[in-house]
Amino acid sequence: SPLCVRPKTSSRRSCSTARPSPFASAMPPVFSAVLRKPVWGYVAAVLLSSVATVVILGLWNIEFTIPISYGGDALSVAAAVKAMSDGAWFNHNAFIGMPVGLDLCDYPVADNFHFFILKILVTILPNFGAALNTYYFLTFPLTTLTSLVVFRHFKVAYGPAVVGSLLYPFLQFHFRR
C-alpha cells in the first residue's frame, strides 16, 4: 500500500488510514491575506467608504423610503422588491398586470442570493423603498471590503490596495445601473 511506510530502523510498519484530500493542494488560502494585517485596516476602509458614500451621494438630502432611481434596471428590481414586500417571493405580483398579475417564473434570473438579501431587508425595514435604498447603499462598503480582500490576496501592497478598494466602488458603472 502506498500509505504504509516501513521505517528503516524498525521492522514495524506504520500505516496511515487517513488519506489526504485530493482538493487540498487545489484550494488557495483565500483569507490568508486578510489575516496578515489587523482587522482594523479593513474596518477603516469600510468606514471610509461609508463616509464617502454619504458625501458623494448626498444622503442627507434624500427621502429614504422612496427609491432613488426609477430608470434602467432599477425599475424592474423595484418591482421585484415590491412583490417581495407584498407576497412571498418576487416571481408573482398580483398588483401589476391585469387581469392575473405579473408572473416572472419564465424570466431568467442569474442568482437568487441577491433577492434573498433583499427579502431579509424587506422583512426588517418598513417599506420596499427603504429596503431597496439600503441594499444599494450597502453595495459601496461591501464592494470596498471585497476588493480589498482580493487585492491583498493577489499580494498588492496594503497602501495601494486600500486606495484601489476605495476607488473601485465609485467608478461610473456603479452609478449607471
C-alpha positions as CSV (number, residue, x, y, z in Angstrom):
1,S,0.0,0.0,0.0
2,P,1.4,3.5,-0.8
3,L,0.3,4.8,2.6
4,C,2.2,2.2,4.6
5,V,5.8,3.1,5.3
6,R,8.3,0.8,6.8
7,P,10.8,2.8,8.8
8,K,14.5,1.8,8.2
9,T,15.3,1.5,11.9
10,S,12.3,-0.7,12.8
11,S,10.7,-3.8,11.5
12,R,7.2,-2.5,12.3
13,R,5.1,-0.9,9.6
14,S,3.2,2.3,10.4
15,C,0.1,2.7,8.3
16,S,-1.9,5.8,8.0
17,T,-5.6,5.3,7.3
18,A,-6.3,9.0,6.7
19,R,-6.0,9.9,3.1
20,P,-5.1,13.4,2.1
21,S,-7.8,15.4,0.4
22,P,-7.4,15.5,-3.4
23,F,-8.6,19.1,-3.2
24,A,-6.1,20.2,-0.5
25,S,-3.5,21.5,-2.9
26,A,-6.0,23.0,-5.3
27,M,-7.6,25.3,-2.8
28,P,-5.7,28.6,-2.3
29,P,-5.8,30.1,1.2
30,V,-8.3,32.9,0.3
31,F,-8.3,34.6,3.6
32,S,-4.6,34.3,4.4
33,A,-4.1,37.8,3.0
34,V,-6.8,39.1,5.3
35,L,-5.1,37.7,8.4
36,R,-1.7,39.3,7.6
37,K,-2.9,42.8,8.5
38,P,-5.0,43.6,11.6
39,V,-8.7,43.7,11.0
40,W,-8.9,47.4,11.9
41,G,-7.5,48.2,8.5
42,Y,-10.4,46.5,6.8
43,V,-12.9,48.2,9.2
44,A,-11.3,51.6,8.5
45,A,-11.6,51.0,4.7
46,V,-15.3,50.1,5.1
47,L,-15.9,53.2,7.3
48,L,-14.1,55.5,4.8
49,S,-16.2,54.0,2.0
50,S,-19.4,54.6,4.0
51,V,-18.5,58.2,4.7
52,A,-17.6,58.7,1.0
53,T,-20.9,57.2,0.0
54,V,-22.8,59.6,2.3
55,V,-20.8,62.6,0.9
56,I,-20.8,61.6,-2.8
57,L,-24.5,60.6,-2.9
58,G,-25.6,63.4,-0.6
59,L,-27.7,61.1,1.5
60,W,-28.8,63.9,3.8
61,N,-31.0,65.2,1.0
62,I,-33.0,62.1,0.1
63,E,-36.2,60.7,1.3
64,F,-35.1,57.3,2.4
65,T,-38.4,55.5,1.9
66,I,-38.6,56.5,-1.8
67,P,-36.3,54.6,-4.3
68,I,-33.6,56.9,-5.6
69,S,-33.8,55.7,-9.2
70,Y,-36.7,54.8,-11.5
71,G,-34.8,54.1,-14.7
72,G,-32.9,51.2,-16.2
73,D,-32.6,48.1,-14.2
74,A,-33.7,49.9,-11.0
75,L,-37.4,49.8,-12.2
76,S,-37.5,46.0,-12.6
77,V,-35.6,45.5,-9.4
78,A,-38.0,47.8,-7.6
79,A,-41.0,45.9,-9.0
80,A,-39.4,42.6,-7.7
81,V,-38.7,44.1,-4.3
82,K,-42.2,45.4,-4.1
83,A,-43.5,42.0,-5.0
84,M,-41.5,40.5,-2.1
85,S,-42.9,43.1,0.3
86,D,-46.4,42.2,-0.8
87,G,-46.0,38.5,-1.1
88,A,-43.6,35.6,-0.5
89,W,-41.2,36.0,-3.4
90,F,-40.5,38.1,-6.5
91,N,-41.9,35.7,-9.0
92,H,-45.5,36.8,-8.7
93,N,-47.1,40.2,-8.1
94,A,-50.9,40.4,-8.1
95,F,-50.8,44.2,-8.2
96,I,-49.1,44.6,-11.5
97,G,-50.5,43.4,-14.8
98,M,-54.2,42.9,-15.3
99,P,-56.1,40.6,-15.1
100,V,-54.0,37.9,-13.4
101,G,-50.9,39.9,-12.2
102,L,-47.2,39.7,-13.1
103,D,-45.7,36.3,-13.3
104,L,-41.9,36.1,-13.6
105,C,-41.5,32.3,-13.4
106,D,-40.2,32.2,-17.0
107,Y,-38.0,35.3,-16.6
108,P,-34.3,34.3,-16.5
109,V,-32.6,35.3,-13.2
110,A,-28.8,34.7,-12.7
111,D,-29.0,34.0,-9.0
112,N,-31.3,34.3,-6.1
113,F,-28.8,35.2,-3.4
114,H,-29.4,39.0,-4.0
115,F,-33.1,38.5,-3.8
116,F,-32.7,36.6,-0.6
117,I,-30.8,39.5,0.9
118,L,-33.4,41.9,-0.4
119,K,-36.1,39.7,1.2
120,I,-34.4,39.9,4.6
121,L,-34.2,43.7,4.2
122,V,-37.9,43.9,3.2
123,T,-38.8,41.9,6.3
124,I,-36.8,44.2,8.6
125,L,-37.4,47.6,7.1
126,P,-40.7,49.4,6.9
127,N,-41.2,49.5,3.1
128,F,-39.7,48.4,-0.1
129,G,-38.1,51.8,-0.9
130,A,-36.1,51.7,2.3
131,A,-35.0,48.1,1.6
132,L,-34.0,49.0,-2.0
133,N,-32.1,52.1,-0.9
134,T,-30.4,50.2,1.9
135,Y,-29.3,47.4,-0.4
136,Y,-27.9,50.0,-2.9
137,F,-26.1,52.0,-0.3
138,L,-24.6,48.8,1.3
139,T,-23.1,47.8,-2.0
140,F,-20.5,50.6,-1.7
141,P,-18.8,49.5,1.6
142,L,-19.2,45.8,0.7
143,T,-17.5,46.3,-2.6
144,T,-14.7,48.1,-0.8
145,L,-14.3,45.2,1.6
146,T,-14.4,42.6,-1.2
147,S,-12.0,44.4,-3.4
148,L,-9.6,45.0,-0.5
149,V,-9.6,41.2,0.2
150,V,-9.0,40.4,-3.4
151,F,-6.2,43.0,-3.7
152,R,-4.5,41.6,-0.6
153,H,-5.0,38.0,-1.9
154,F,-3.1,38.9,-5.0
155,K,-0.3,40.4,-2.8
156,V,-0.9,44.0,-3.7
157,A,0.8,46.2,-1.0
158,Y,-1.5,47.4,1.7
159,G,-1.5,51.1,0.8
160,P,-2.3,50.7,-2.9
161,A,-4.8,48.0,-2.1
162,V,-6.7,50.4,0.2
163,V,-6.6,53.2,-2.3
164,G,-7.8,50.9,-5.1
165,S,-10.5,49.4,-3.0
166,L,-11.8,52.8,-2.0
167,L,-11.8,54.0,-5.7
168,Y,-13.3,50.9,-7.2
169,P,-16.9,51.2,-5.8
170,F,-17.2,54.7,-7.0
171,L,-16.4,54.0,-10.7
172,Q,-19.1,55.1,-13.1
173,F,-20.7,51.7,-13.7
174,H,-21.9,51.6,-10.2
175,F,-24.0,54.7,-10.7
176,R,-25.3,53.8,-14.2
177,R,-27.0,50.5,-13.3
